[in-house]
């Protein structure tokens, strides 16, 4: 994978971590209703999923081996969440109405919503793990200097003493 693509993996991973650790919990903590918080989160998630799909596609096209597999995992999880789960969550939300918390916990609509939400969280987490594997894996790639961000020939101290400069 070319070194120029490593930052986009880190940027997407940072955005996903910020969303899951700060934005979503804050929305549910400070907004006056869970319905509003859900609308806010539902508005931000497509950006995260589409950008994850783009990052996954770019890395998959430029990497090989396990990095390509991880990138394809990111791509599949992002598209699965966006195309497969998000529309179903929206339909479930519309069937329940604006006040999810007023619906009984054992109501089949609320149970279905909770299950879909769990799948969405699982897919985002899977994508984050895949992106994290690629990002961290690049730090430990043989011949890669973290400061330069590209492959550099590594020489042993003994070889640098004997070679002319």
C-alpha positions in Angstrom: 0.0 0.0 0.0 1.5 3.4 -0.9 2.4 5.5 2.1 0.3 8.4 0.8 -2.9 6.4 1.6 -1.9 5.7 5.3 -3.2 9.1 6.5 -6.7 8.6 5.1 -7.0 5.4 7.1 -5.9 7.2 10.3 -8.3 10.1 9.6 -11.3 7.9 9.0 -10.4 5.9 12.1 -10.1 9.1 14.1 -13.5 10.3 12.8 -15.1 7.0 13.7 -13.6 7.1 17.2 -14.7 10.7 17.8 -18.2 9.8 16.7 -18.5 6.7 18.8 -16.8 8.1 21.9 -17.9 11.7 21.9 -20.6 12.8 19.4 -23.2 10.0 19.9 -22.9 9.9 23.7 -23.0 13.7 23.9 -26.1 13.9 21.6 -28.0 11.5 23.9 -26.8 13.3 27.0 -27.6 16.9 26.1 -30.4 16.9 23.6 -33.9 17.2 25.1 -35.1 13.9 23.7 -33.7 10.6 22.5 -35.7 11.1 19.3 -33.7 14.3 18.5 -30.4 12.6 19.5 -31.3 9.7 17.2 -32.0 12.1 14.3 -28.6 13.8 14.8 -26.8 10.5 15.0 -28.7 9.2 12.0 -27.6 12.3 10.1 -23.9 11.9 10.8 -23.7 8.1 10.3 -24.1 8.1 6.5 -21.1 10.4 6.2 -19.1 8.0 8.3 -20.3 5.0 6.4 -19.8 6.5 2.9 -16.3 7.8 3.8 -15.5 4.4 5.3 -16.5 2.7 2.0 -14.3 5.1 0.0 -11.3 4.5 2.3 -11.9 0.8 2.1 -12.1 0.9 -1.7 -8.9 3.0 -2.1 -6.9 0.8 0.3 -8.2 -2.5 -1.3 -7.2 -1.3 -4.7 -3.7 -0.4 -3.6 -2.9 -3.1 -1.1 -2.4 -6.8 -1.1 -2.6 -9.7 1.3 -4.2 -9.2 4.7 -4.3 -5.4 4.2 -6.6 -5.9 1.2 -8.7 -8.3 3.2 -9.0 -5.8 6.0 -9.8 -3.0 3.6 -12.5 -5.1 2.0 -13.9 -5.8 5.5 -14.1 -2.0 6.0 -15.8 -1.6 2.6 -18.3 -4.4 3.2 -19.2 -3.3 6.7 -19.7 0.3 5.7 -21.8 -0.5 2.7 -23.7 -3.2 4.7 -24.5 -0.6 7.4 -25.5 2.1 4.9 -27.4 0.0 2.4 -28.6 -2.9 4.5 -29.2 -1.6 8.0 -29.8 2.1 7.8 -32.9 2.0 5.6 -34.4 -0.7 7.9 -33.6 1.4 11.0 -35.4 4.4 9.3 -38.4 2.3 8.5 -38.5 0.9 12.1 -38.2 4.4 13.5 -41.1 5.6 11.3 -43.2 2.7 12.4 -42.6 3.5 16.0 -43.2 7.2 15.8 -41.3 10.1 17.3 -41.2 8.8 20.9 -39.2 5.5 21.0 -38.9 5.6 24.7 -42.7 5.6 25.2 -43.1 2.3 23.4 -43.0 -0.8 25.6 -39.6 -2.5 25.7 -41.2 -5.8 24.6 -43.1 -4.2 21.7 -42.0 -6.1 18.5 -41.2 -2.8 16.7 -38.9 -1.7 19.5 -37.3 -5.1 19.7 -36.7 -5.0 15.9 -35.3 -1.5 16.2 -32.9 -2.6 19.0 -31.7 -5.6 17.0 -31.0 -3.4 13.9 -29.2 -0.8 16.1 -27.0 -3.6 17.4 -26.2 -4.8 13.9 -25.3 -1.2 12.9 -23.0 -0.8 15.9 -21.4 -4.2 15.2 -20.7 -3.3 11.6 -19.2 0.1 12.5 -17.1 -1.7 15.1 -16.0 -4.3 12.6 -15.0 -1.5 10.1 -13.1 0.3 12.8 -11.2 -2.9 13.8 -10.3 -3.5 10.1 -9.2 0.1 9.6 -7.2 -0.1 12.9 -5.5 -3.2 11.7 -4.4 -1.5 8.5 -3.3 1.7 10.3 -1.3 0.0 13.0 0.0 -2.6 10.6 1.6 0.1 8.6 3.5 1.3 11.7 5.2 -2.1 12.0 5.7 -2.9 8.3 9.3 -3.9 7.7 11.3 -1.2 5.9 8.9 1.6 6.8 10.2 4.6 8.6 7.3 6.1 10.7 8.9 9.6 10.4 9.2 9.5 6.7 6.1 7.5 6.0 7.6 5.5 3.2 9.7 2.5 2.6 13.4 3.1 3.2 16.2 0.6 3.1 17.1 -0.4 6.6 20.8 -0.9 7.3 22.4 -2.5 10.2 24.8 -0.5 12.3 27.7 -2.7 11.1 26.9 -2.1 7.4 26.7 1.7 7.9 30.2 1.7 9.4 31.7 -0.2 6.6 30.0 1.6 3.7 31.4 4.8 2.3 29.2 7.9 2.6 
